[in-house]
Amino acid sequence: MARDGELAALAEAIGKDLASSRPTPKLRELGRIMAGRGLAGELVRCAFAEARSKRPKTFRIDGFVYLLGEVLEELRLSSNGGDVKAQREVAETLALIGAEASKAAVDPGLLVLMARALKYAGLEPPGQIHDAMVKTLNNNDGGARSDSYRGIVCSQLDEMAEAFDQDPFLLHLEFAANAAAFPLEGQVSLIETFFDHPNSVVRAAGLGFLLSQAGRLSEAALASCLQSCERYGVDQAIVSRLVIMRPWLASQMRSKVDQAIAHLRRKAPAAQPAPAAHIEHYFSTMCDGAGVQSIFALVRLGLRWGLVSVLTKDETGVADVWSAKGMSKKQAGDLIASLFDELGAEKTSAMFFRRRLEDALAVNVNTSPPPFGLVEACELLGLGVVAPRRCEPRDLIEELLADAPEEQTNADALARAHAASMGWAEHAWAADSWFEAGAEIEALLKPIRGRPKREAAVISQILPLRRDFWLRQLAWTAAALKDQGGLNPMWREMALVGRALGAAEDVGAVPFMQAIATETVRAFAQQ
C-alpha cells in the first residue's frame, strides 16, 4: 500500500461509508490485512496530523481511527497468543498515541475517538490522553470541567440510544468506550449524567459501570442509581440486574449492593415471572494455548433465535461476552456451522456451561469484574444468579475418571495416554496451539543454539512454573470432550495425563510436557 496520500484517500472513503452505515465485514477484513503491514503507527500519526491541520477533514479522521482500532484488535489477539512482534507493535503504538496526545493543540473530539478505538480493541488508553483532555478543557472553559465532560459525550444521548436500537448493553459499551478518554473525575461526572437522563435505556446502560474495576466508578454508579430511582421510580429490571451482579463484586462493594437491593425492593413493583428460556443447544471449544475456552448457547426467542458467547481466559476469568439476537433459523444455523468449522466447537450440556462459567467468575472476583454483557446473557438464558465457584483441576480430573473401569485407568492405560499425548496436536483442534510463547520465551531461547538445548531450557526453567496452567487446560478440555458424549477417547487420555502431571515431582518426566517444550521451540524458530 502506498503511503500518506493513498492512505488518506482510503481513510476518507471509509469515514464517509461509516457515516452512512455500520462497519461491514469487508472493512474488518481490511483491518486484519493492515495489521500485518506495520501500519498502526502511521495511522496514529496521520490521525493527529489531520486533526491539527488548518482544515481538518472529519471523515478522514474517522477513517484513520477506525482502521487503527481494527488493526490494534488484530494485534492484541496475536499478542494474547504470544506473538512477540505484535506485543511490541501494540506497546509502541500506545506509546506513540501518548506522545502525540501530549503535544499542543489536541482536539478533545480526537481524544475521545482514540480512547474509544482502544477500548473496543480491548486496550486501555494511555494516561497522556487523560492529561491532554484535562489540559484542553481547562484552556477552553477556564476550569469548568464537569460541564465540559458532559457536553462532549452526553449532548446526544437519545440519538445514541436510537442508534443502538435502545439496547442498554450495546449502549453501555459505547458509553464506557467514550468515557475512557476522561480522567476518573470526568468519568464519575459522566456516570451521574447517564443516571440523571429521562431515557430509561440510558439509565439502564449506566448500571454497567457498577462492574468497573475502579472502585470509585462502581460506587458512583451505585449511588447515582439510587438517586435516579428516587427521581424516576424503581424499575424492577434494575433490581433484578443488581441481584445478578452482586456475587461478581468484591466483598466491600457487595455489602453496599445488598443494602441498595433491600432498599429498592421496598419501593419496586411486584416482580413479574421471567418468560422461560428455550435453550436449543450448548457448545464448547477446547482450551487453546493462551488459556482461552469459549462456551456458547443457542436460544429460541419467540420466532427468532439468539446466540450467547462467553469467552473465558485462564488468568482473567470471563473476558468477553456477546449476544446475537433476532436471527432467523437459517442465520442461526449458519452461525453454528461456523463455530464448528472455525473454532472446533461441539455440543455440550447446560451443566457444563454453568460450571465453566462459575469457575471463570471465581477468577474475576480476584482480577476484575466480568463485562456487563454477562448480565444480558444470564437474562436471555434464564440462568438467574450465577455465583463464582472455583473448580480445582485435580478434583475435576478425579471426578471425570471416577466412573471409568480399572482397565481404562491403570498403568497400561496411562502408558497409552502418554504415548497418545505426543500426537494430540495432529488430531485435536486447538491442541496445535499448545506451546509457550511470549517475551520471556524469546529472552530465554534467543541466546541458546540447538533444538535439544532449547527444549531442555524450556523444560527446566519455564514448565515447572506452568504446571498448574497446563493442568487446567487438560482438565477443562477433558471435561468438555467427555461432556460432548464421551465418544472421543481423547478425554480419558487427557484426564490420565493430567492426573500424572499433577502428581509428578519432575514435570519433564511427563511426555506431554516434553511435547509442549518441542512445540515451543518449533514455534520460536518459525517466528
C-alpha positions as CSV (number, residue, x, y, z in Angstrom):
1,M,0.0,0.0,0.0
2,A,1.3,3.5,-0.9
3,R,1.9,5.8,2.0
4,D,0.3,9.0,3.1
5,G,-1.7,10.1,0.0
6,E,-3.4,6.8,-0.7
7,L,-3.8,6.1,3.0
8,A,-5.6,9.4,3.5
9,A,-7.8,8.8,0.5
10,L,-8.7,5.4,1.8
11,A,-9.4,6.7,5.3
12,E,-11.7,9.5,3.9
13,A,-13.7,7.0,1.8
14,I,-14.1,4.7,4.9
15,G,-15.1,7.6,7.0
16,K,-17.9,8.5,4.6
17,D,-19.1,4.9,4.5
18,L,-19.2,4.8,8.3
19,A,-21.3,8.0,8.4
20,S,-24.0,6.3,6.2
21,S,-23.9,2.7,7.5
22,R,-22.3,0.4,10.1
23,P,-19.0,-1.3,9.5
24,T,-19.1,-4.1,7.0
25,P,-17.2,-7.4,7.1
26,K,-15.0,-6.1,4.2
27,L,-13.9,-3.2,6.4
28,R,-13.0,-5.5,9.2
29,E,-11.1,-7.8,6.8
30,L,-9.2,-4.7,5.6
31,G,-8.1,-4.1,9.2
32,R,-6.9,-7.6,9.5
33,I,-4.8,-7.2,6.4
34,M,-3.3,-3.9,7.5
35,A,-2.4,-5.5,10.9
36,G,0.3,-7.5,9.2
37,R,1.9,-4.5,7.5
38,G,3.1,-2.5,10.4
39,L,0.8,0.5,9.7
40,A,-0.5,1.1,13.3
41,G,2.0,3.9,14.0
42,E,1.4,5.6,10.7
43,L,-2.4,5.6,11.2
44,V,-1.8,7.3,14.6
45,R,0.5,10.0,13.1
46,C,-1.9,10.6,10.2
47,A,-5.0,11.0,12.5
48,F,-3.3,13.5,14.8
49,A,-1.7,15.4,11.8
50,E,-5.1,15.7,10.1
51,A,-6.8,16.9,13.3
52,R,-4.1,19.6,13.7
53,S,-4.3,20.8,10.1
54,K,-5.9,24.1,9.2
55,R,-8.9,22.5,7.6
56,P,-9.3,19.0,9.2
57,K,-11.5,16.6,7.3
58,T,-13.7,14.8,9.8
59,F,-14.4,11.8,7.5
60,R,-10.7,11.3,7.1
61,I,-10.0,11.4,10.8
62,D,-12.9,8.9,11.4
63,G,-11.4,6.6,8.8
64,F,-7.9,6.7,10.3
65,V,-9.2,6.0,13.8
66,Y,-11.5,3.2,12.6
67,L,-8.7,1.5,10.8
68,L,-6.4,1.9,13.8
69,G,-8.9,0.2,16.0
70,E,-9.3,-2.7,13.7
71,V,-5.5,-3.1,13.4
72,L,-5.0,-2.9,17.1
73,E,-7.6,-5.5,17.8
74,E,-5.9,-7.9,15.5
75,L,-2.5,-7.1,17.0
76,R,-4.0,-7.7,20.5
77,L,-5.3,-11.1,19.6
78,S,-1.9,-12.0,18.2
79,S,-0.3,-10.7,21.3
80,N,-2.5,-12.8,23.5
81,G,-1.3,-15.8,21.5
82,G,2.3,-15.0,22.4
83,D,3.3,-13.1,19.2
84,V,6.2,-11.1,20.4
85,K,6.3,-8.8,17.3
86,A,2.6,-8.0,17.8
87,Q,3.3,-7.3,21.5
88,R,6.0,-4.8,20.6
89,E,3.9,-3.1,18.0
90,V,1.0,-2.7,20.4
91,A,3.3,-1.2,23.1
92,E,4.9,1.1,20.6
93,T,1.6,2.3,19.2
94,L,0.3,3.0,22.7
95,A,3.4,5.0,23.5
96,L,3.1,6.9,20.2
97,I,-0.6,7.8,21.0
98,G,0.5,9.0,24.4
99,A,3.3,11.1,22.9
100,E,1.0,12.7,20.2
101,A,-1.6,13.4,22.9
102,S,1.0,15.2,24.9
103,K,1.7,17.7,22.2
104,A,0.0,21.1,21.9
105,A,-3.4,21.7,20.4
106,V,-5.1,18.4,20.7
107,D,-8.8,18.3,19.7
108,P,-10.8,16.7,22.5
109,G,-13.0,15.0,19.9
110,L,-10.0,13.1,18.6
111,L,-9.0,12.1,22.1
112,V,-12.5,10.6,22.6
113,L,-12.2,8.8,19.3
114,M,-8.8,7.4,20.1
115,A,-9.8,6.2,23.5
116,R,-13.0,4.7,22.0
117,A,-11.0,2.8,19.4
118,L,-8.6,1.5,22.0
119,K,-11.4,0.3,24.3
120,Y,-13.2,-1.5,21.5
121,A,-9.9,-3.1,20.6
122,G,-9.6,-4.4,24.2
123,L,-6.8,-2.0,25.2
124,E,-6.5,0.7,27.9
125,P,-5.9,4.3,26.7
126,P,-2.5,5.7,27.9
127,G,-2.7,8.2,30.7
128,Q,-1.5,11.1,28.5
129,I,-5.0,11.1,26.9
130,H,-6.5,11.9,30.2
131,D,-3.9,14.6,30.9
132,A,-4.5,16.1,27.4
133,M,-8.2,16.1,28.0
134,V,-7.9,18.0,31.3
135,K,-5.4,20.5,29.8
136,T,-7.6,21.1,26.7
137,L,-10.8,21.6,28.7
138,N,-9.1,23.9,31.2
139,N,-7.9,26.1,28.3
140,N,-11.3,26.1,26.7
141,D,-13.6,26.7,29.7
142,G,-11.4,28.2,32.4
143,G,-11.7,25.0,34.6
144,A,-15.5,24.2,34.5
145,R,-14.5,20.6,33.6
146,S,-17.6,18.7,34.8
147,D,-19.9,20.6,32.4
148,S,-17.4,20.1,29.6
149,Y,-17.2,16.4,30.2
150,R,-21.0,16.2,29.9
151,G,-21.0,18.4,26.9
152,I,-18.6,16.4,24.8
153,V,-20.1,12.9,25.4
154,C,-23.7,13.5,26.6
155,S,-25.1,16.0,24.2
156,Q,-26.8,13.4,22.0
157,L,-27.7,10.6,24.4
158,D,-31.1,10.0,22.9
159,E,-29.6,9.8,19.4
160,M,-27.0,7.3,20.7
161,A,-29.7,5.2,22.3
162,E,-31.6,5.2,19.0
163,A,-28.5,4.2,17.0
164,F,-28.0,1.2,19.3
165,D,-31.7,0.1,19.0
166,Q,-32.5,1.0,22.6
167,D,-30.3,-1.8,23.7
168,P,-28.8,-0.9,27.1
169,F,-26.0,-3.4,26.8
170,L,-24.7,-2.2,23.5
171,L,-25.2,1.3,24.7
172,H,-23.1,0.7,27.7
173,L,-20.2,-0.5,25.6
174,E,-20.3,2.9,23.7
175,F,-20.6,4.8,27.0
176,A,-17.6,3.0,28.5
177,A,-15.5,3.5,25.4
178,N,-16.2,7.2,25.1
179,A,-15.7,7.7,28.9
180,A,-12.3,6.1,28.7
181,A,-10.9,9.4,27.3
182,F,-11.6,11.2,30.6
183,P,-9.8,11.1,33.9
184,L,-11.5,9.5,36.9
185,E,-13.4,12.6,37.9
186,G,-14.7,13.1,34.4
187,Q,-15.9,9.5,34.3
188,V,-17.7,10.0,37.6
189,S,-19.4,13.1,36.2
190,L,-20.5,11.2,33.1
191,I,-22.0,8.4,35.2
192,E,-24.0,10.9,37.2
193,T,-25.3,12.4,33.9
194,F,-26.3,9.0,32.5
195,F,-28.4,8.2,35.5
196,D,-29.9,11.7,35.5
197,H,-31.2,11.3,32.0
198,P,-35.0,10.8,31.5
199,N,-34.5,8.0,29.0
200,S,-34.7,4.7,31.0
201,V,-32.4,2.9,28.4
202,V,-29.6,5.4,29.1
203,R,-30.0,4.9,32.8
204,A,-30.0,1.1,32.4
205,A,-26.8,1.4,30.3
206,G,-25.2,3.4,33.1
207,L,-25.8,0.5,35.5
208,G,-23.0,-1.3,33.7
209,F,-20.4,0.9,35.4
210,L,-21.1,-1.0,38.6
211,L,-18.8,-3.6,37.1
212,S,-15.9,-1.2,36.8
213,Q,-12.5,-2.2,38.0
214,A,-12.1,1.2,39.6
215,G,-13.9,1.1,42.9
216,R,-14.8,4.8,42.7
217,L,-16.6,4.3,39.4
218,S,-18.5,1.3,40.8
219,E,-19.5,3.3,43.9
220,A,-20.5,6.3,41.7
221,A,-22.8,4.0,39.6
222,L,-24.5,2.6,42.7
223,A,-25.0,6.0,44.3
224,S,-26.3,7.5,41.1
225,C,-28.6,4.6,40.5
226,L,-30.2,5.1,43.9
227,Q,-30.7,8.8,43.3
228,S,-32.1,8.0,39.9
229,C,-34.6,5.6,41.4
230,E,-35.7,8.3,43.8
231,R,-36.4,10.7,40.9
232,Y,-37.8,8.4,38.3
233,G,-39.1,5.5,40.3
234,V,-37.8,2.0,40.8
235,D,-37.6,-0.2,37.7
236,Q,-37.8,-3.9,38.6
237,A,-35.3,-4.7,35.9
238,I,-32.7,-2.6,37.8
239,V,-33.3,-4.6,41.0
240,S,-33.0,-7.9,39.1
241,R,-29.8,-6.9,37.5
242,L,-28.3,-5.7,40.8
243,V,-29.1,-9.2,42.2
244,I,-27.4,-10.9,39.2
245,M,-24.3,-8.7,39.5
246,R,-23.8,-8.7,43.3
247,P,-21.9,-12.1,43.6
248,W,-19.3,-10.9,41.0
249,L,-18.2,-7.9,43.1
250,A,-15.6,-7.6,45.8
251,S,-16.9,-8.2,49.3
252,Q,-16.9,-4.5,50.3
253,M,-18.9,-3.5,47.3
254,R,-21.2,-6.5,47.6
255,S,-22.4,-5.4,51.1
256,K,-23.3,-1.9,49.7
257,V,-25.2,-3.5,46.8
258,D,-27.1,-5.7,49.3
259,Q,-28.2,-2.6,51.2
260,A,-29.3,-1.0,47.9
261,I,-31.3,-4.1,46.9
262,A,-33.1,-4.2,50.2
263,H,-33.9,-0.5,50.0
264,L,-35.1,-0.7,46.3
265,R,-37.2,-3.8,46.9
266,R,-39.4,-2.0,49.3
267,K,-40.3,0.5,46.6
268,A,-40.2,-1.7,43.5
269,P,-43.4,-3.0,41.8
270,A,-44.0,-6.7,42.2
271,A,-41.7,-8.8,40.1
272,Q,-43.2,-10.5,37.1
273,P,-42.0,-14.0,36.3
274,A,-39.5,-14.0,33.5
275,P,-40.5,-16.0,30.4
276,A,-38.9,-19.4,30.2
277,A,-35.8,-19.6,28.1
278,H,-35.9,-22.2,25.3
279,I,-32.3,-23.3,25.0
280,E,-31.8,-25.5,22.0
281,H,-28.1,-26.4,22.4
282,Y,-24.9,-25.6,24.3
283,F,-21.5,-25.7,22.8
284,S,-17.9,-25.5,23.9
285,T,-14.4,-25.3,22.4
286,M,-11.3,-26.9,23.7
287,C,-8.8,-24.8,25.6
288,D,-6.2,-23.2,23.4
289,G,-2.5,-22.5,24.2
290,A,-3.4,-19.0,25.6
291,G,-5.8,-20.5,28.1
292,V,-8.9,-19.5,26.2
293,Q,-12.1,-21.6,26.1
294,S,-15.4,-20.4,24.6
295,I,-18.8,-21.6,25.6
296,F,-22.0,-20.9,23.6
297,A,-25.7,-21.3,24.0
298,L,-28.3,-21.2,21.2
299,V,-31.6,-19.9,22.4
300,R,-35.0,-19.6,20.8
301,L,-36.6,-16.1,21.3
302,G,-40.2,-16.5,20.1
303,L,-40.0,-16.8,16.3
304,R,-36.4,-15.6,16.3
305,W,-33.1,-17.1,17.5
306,G,-30.2,-15.8,19.6
307,L,-26.7,-17.0,20.4
308,V,-24.8,-16.2,23.5
309,S,-21.0,-16.4,23.5
310,V,-18.8,-16.3,26.6
311,L,-15.0,-16.3,26.3
312,T,-13.2,-17.5,29.3
313,K,-9.4,-17.0,29.9
314,D,-7.2,-18.6,32.4
315,E,-5.8,-15.5,34.0
316,T,-8.8,-13.2,33.5
317,G,-12.0,-15.3,34.0
318,V,-14.9,-14.2,31.9
319,A,-13.0,-11.9,29.4
320,D,-15.7,-11.2,26.8
321,V,-19.4,-11.8,26.2
322,W,-21.5,-11.1,23.2
323,S,-25.1,-11.9,22.3
324,A,-26.6,-12.1,18.8
325,K,-30.3,-11.7,18.8
326,G,-33.1,-11.5,16.2
327,M,-31.6,-14.2,13.9
328,S,-33.7,-16.3,11.5
329,K,-33.3,-20.1,11.9
330,K,-31.1,-20.2,8.8
331,Q,-28.9,-17.4,10.2
332,A,-28.6,-19.2,13.4
333,G,-27.7,-22.5,11.7
334,D,-25.1,-20.8,9.6
335,L,-23.5,-19.2,12.7
336,I,-23.4,-22.6,14.5
337,A,-21.8,-24.2,11.4
338,S,-19.1,-21.6,11.5
339,L,-18.5,-22.3,15.2
340,F,-17.9,-26.0,14.3
341,D,-15.7,-25.2,11.3
342,E,-13.6,-22.3,12.6
343,L,-13.5,-22.9,16.3
344,G,-13.9,-26.7,16.6
345,A,-16.9,-26.2,18.9
346,E,-19.0,-29.3,19.8
347,K,-22.3,-29.7,21.7
348,T,-22.1,-29.9,25.5
349,S,-24.7,-29.7,28.3
350,A,-26.3,-27.0,30.4
351,M,-24.4,-28.3,33.5
352,F,-21.1,-27.9,31.8
353,F,-21.9,-24.4,30.6
354,R,-22.9,-23.3,34.1
355,R,-20.0,-24.9,35.8
356,R,-17.4,-23.5,33.4
357,L,-19.0,-20.0,33.9
358,E,-18.9,-20.4,37.7
359,D,-15.2,-21.3,37.6
360,A,-14.3,-18.4,35.4
361,L,-16.2,-16.0,37.6
362,A,-14.2,-17.1,40.6
363,V,-11.1,-15.7,38.7
364,N,-12.9,-12.5,38.0
365,V,-13.5,-11.9,41.7
366,N,-9.7,-11.7,42.2
367,T,-8.9,-9.8,39.0
368,S,-11.7,-7.6,37.6
369,P,-15.5,-7.9,37.2
370,P,-16.9,-9.5,34.1
371,P,-18.3,-7.5,31.2
372,F,-21.8,-6.0,31.7
373,G,-22.9,-8.2,28.7
374,L,-22.9,-11.2,31.0
375,V,-26.0,-9.8,32.7
376,E,-27.8,-9.9,29.3
377,A,-26.5,-13.5,28.8
378,C,-27.9,-14.5,32.2
379,E,-31.3,-13.0,31.3
380,L,-31.5,-14.5,27.8
381,L,-30.6,-17.9,29.1
382,G,-32.7,-17.8,32.2
383,L,-29.7,-18.6,34.4
384,G,-30.7,-16.5,37.3
385,V,-27.9,-15.8,39.8
386,V,-24.6,-17.4,38.8
387,A,-22.2,-17.3,41.8
388,P,-18.4,-17.7,41.4
389,R,-17.3,-21.2,42.3
390,R,-13.7,-22.4,41.7
391,C,-13.3,-25.9,40.5
392,E,-9.8,-27.2,41.2
393,P,-8.4,-29.1,38.2
394,R,-7.2,-32.1,40.2
395,D,-10.6,-32.5,41.7
396,L,-12.2,-32.2,38.2
397,I,-9.9,-34.8,36.8
398,E,-10.7,-37.3,39.6
399,E,-14.4,-36.7,39.1
400,L,-14.0,-37.4,35.3
401,L,-12.2,-40.6,36.0
402,A,-14.4,-41.8,38.9
403,D,-16.7,-44.0,36.8
404,A,-14.1,-45.4,34.4
405,P,-13.3,-49.1,34.7
406,E,-9.9,-50.1,36.1
407,E,-8.6,-51.2,32.7
408,Q,-9.1,-47.7,31.4
409,T,-7.2,-46.0,34.3
410,N,-4.4,-48.5,35.2
411,A,-0.7,-48.3,34.4
412,D,-1.1,-49.7,30.9
413,A,-3.8,-47.2,30.1
414,L,-1.6,-44.4,31.4
415,A,1.3,-45.5,29.2
416,R,-1.0,-45.5,26.2
417,A,-2.2,-42.0,27.2
418,H,1.3,-40.7,27.5
419,A,2.1,-42.1,24.0
420,A,-1.0,-40.6,22.5
421,S,-0.3,-37.2,24.0
422,M,2.7,-36.7,21.7
423,G,0.3,-36.6,18.7
424,W,-2.6,-34.6,20.1
425,A,-1.7,-31.6,18.1
426,E,-2.3,-33.5,14.9
427,H,-5.8,-34.8,15.9
428,A,-7.5,-32.1,18.0
429,W,-8.5,-28.5,17.2
430,A,-6.7,-26.0,19.5
431,A,-4.1,-28.6,20.6
432,D,-1.8,-27.4,17.9
433,S,-1.6,-24.1,19.8
434,W,-0.4,-25.9,23.0
435,F,3.0,-24.3,23.4
436,E,4.6,-21.5,25.4
437,A,5.2,-18.1,23.7
438,G,5.9,-14.5,24.6
439,A,8.8,-12.2,25.5
440,E,10.0,-14.5,28.3
441,I,10.4,-17.4,25.9
442,E,12.2,-15.2,23.4
443,A,14.6,-13.9,26.0
444,L,15.3,-17.4,27.2
445,L,15.8,-19.1,23.8
446,K,17.4,-16.4,21.7
447,P,20.9,-16.9,23.1
448,I,20.7,-20.7,23.0
449,R,21.8,-22.6,19.9
450,G,20.4,-26.0,19.0
451,R,17.0,-27.6,19.4
452,P,17.9,-30.0,22.2
453,K,19.4,-27.3,24.4
454,R,16.5,-25.1,23.8
455,E,14.0,-27.8,24.7
456,A,16.0,-28.6,27.9
457,A,15.9,-24.9,28.9
458,V,12.1,-24.7,28.4
459,I,11.6,-27.9,30.5
460,S,13.9,-26.8,33.3
461,Q,13.1,-23.1,33.5
462,I,9.6,-22.5,32.2
463,L,7.4,-25.5,32.5
464,P,7.8,-26.1,36.3
465,L,6.3,-22.7,36.8
466,R,3.5,-23.5,34.3
467,R,2.4,-26.9,35.7
468,D,-0.9,-25.5,37.1
469,F,-1.7,-23.7,33.8
470,W,-1.3,-26.8,31.7
471,L,-3.1,-28.9,34.3
472,R,-6.2,-26.6,34.0
473,Q,-6.1,-26.8,30.2
474,L,-6.0,-30.6,30.3
475,A,-8.8,-30.8,32.9
476,W,-11.3,-28.4,31.2
477,T,-10.6,-29.8,27.7
478,A,-11.1,-33.3,29.0
479,A,-14.3,-32.2,30.7
480,A,-15.6,-30.6,27.5
481,L,-14.8,-33.7,25.4
482,K,-16.4,-36.1,27.9
483,D,-19.5,-33.8,28.1
484,Q,-19.8,-33.9,24.3
485,G,-20.8,-37.6,24.6
486,G,-17.6,-39.2,25.7
487,L,-17.1,-41.0,22.3
488,N,-13.8,-39.3,21.7
489,P,-11.2,-41.3,23.8
490,M,-9.0,-38.3,24.0
491,W,-10.9,-37.0,27.1
492,R,-9.7,-40.0,29.1
493,E,-6.2,-39.7,27.8
494,M,-6.1,-36.0,28.8
495,A,-7.5,-36.8,32.2
496,L,-5.0,-39.5,32.8
497,V,-2.1,-37.3,31.7
498,G,-3.4,-34.5,33.8
499,R,-3.5,-36.8,36.9
500,A,0.1,-37.8,36.2
501,L,1.2,-34.2,35.7
502,G,-0.4,-33.2,39.0
503,A,1.4,-35.9,40.9
504,A,4.8,-35.7,39.1
505,E,7.8,-34.5,41.0
506,D,9.6,-33.6,37.8
507,V,7.3,-32.2,35.1
508,G,10.0,-33.0,32.5
509,A,9.3,-36.7,33.1
510,V,5.8,-36.3,31.7
511,P,5.8,-36.8,27.9
512,F,3.1,-34.3,27.4
513,M,5.3,-31.5,28.8
514,Q,8.2,-32.7,26.6
515,A,5.8,-32.2,23.7
516,I,5.0,-28.7,24.9
517,A,8.7,-28.0,25.0
518,T,9.2,-29.3,21.5
519,E,6.3,-27.3,20.1
520,T,7.5,-24.2,22.0
521,V,11.0,-24.4,20.3
522,R,9.4,-25.1,16.9
523,A,7.1,-22.1,17.2
524,F,10.0,-19.9,18.3
525,A,12.2,-21.0,15.4
526,Q,9.4,-20.2,12.9
527,Q,9.0,-16.5,14.0
